[in-house]
């Protein structure tokens, strides 16, 4: 799996962290109007998990079975 650091889209349409991180949707909801997301970073091996508003735009990773 190769993740390209495409950042994410804010609710106002601006893109953040282009070239630095890759944020992905999770299928798990984090509460009312919240979702869980995962982020990978180009400069270290940490994987972050955080909740975010559904108004943000993250990448989607498709897994073929």
C-alpha positions as CSV (number, residue, x, y, z in Angstrom):
1,X,0.0,0.0,0.0
2,X,1.4,3.3,-1.1
3,X,-0.3,6.4,0.3
4,X,0.4,9.7,-1.4
5,X,0.3,12.8,0.8
6,X,-2.9,14.4,-0.6
7,X,-3.8,16.2,2.6
8,X,-7.5,16.8,3.1
9,X,-10.3,19.3,2.1
10,X,-11.7,21.7,4.7
11,X,-15.4,22.5,4.9
12,X,-14.7,25.8,3.1
13,X,-13.1,24.0,0.1
14,X,-9.5,24.8,1.0
15,X,-6.9,22.0,0.9
16,X,-4.6,21.4,3.9
17,X,-1.4,19.4,4.4
18,X,-0.9,18.8,0.7
19,X,2.5,17.0,0.4
20,X,2.6,16.3,4.1
21,X,-0.1,13.8,5.1
22,X,-2.7,11.5,3.7
23,X,-6.1,11.4,5.5
24,X,-8.6,8.6,5.0
25,X,-12.2,8.1,6.0
26,X,-13.0,5.2,8.4
27,X,-16.3,3.3,8.2
28,X,-16.8,4.0,11.9
29,X,-18.9,6.9,13.0
30,X,-17.5,9.1,15.8
31,X,-20.8,10.5,17.1
32,X,-23.5,12.9,15.7
33,X,-22.1,14.3,12.4
34,X,-18.7,13.0,13.3
35,X,-16.6,10.3,11.6
36,X,-13.3,8.7,12.5
37,X,-10.4,9.3,10.2
38,X,-6.8,8.0,9.9
39,X,-3.8,10.0,8.8
40,X,-0.4,8.9,7.6
41,X,2.6,11.3,7.4
42,X,5.4,11.4,4.9
43,X,8.1,12.1,7.4
44,X,7.4,9.5,10.2
45,X,5.7,6.2,10.6
46,X,3.0,7.3,13.0
47,X,-0.7,6.6,12.1
48,X,-3.1,9.0,13.7
49,X,-6.8,8.4,14.5
50,X,-9.1,11.3,15.1
51,X,-12.7,12.3,14.8
52,X,-13.8,15.0,12.4
53,X,-16.8,16.7,11.0
54,X,-18.5,15.0,8.0
55,X,-18.1,18.3,6.2
56,X,-14.3,17.6,5.7
57,X,-13.1,15.7,2.7
58,X,-10.7,12.8,3.1
59,X,-9.3,10.2,0.7
60,X,-10.9,6.8,0.3
61,X,-9.0,3.5,0.1
62,X,-10.8,0.7,-1.7
63,X,-9.9,-2.8,-0.8
64,X,-10.8,-5.6,-3.2
65,X,-11.8,-8.9,-1.7
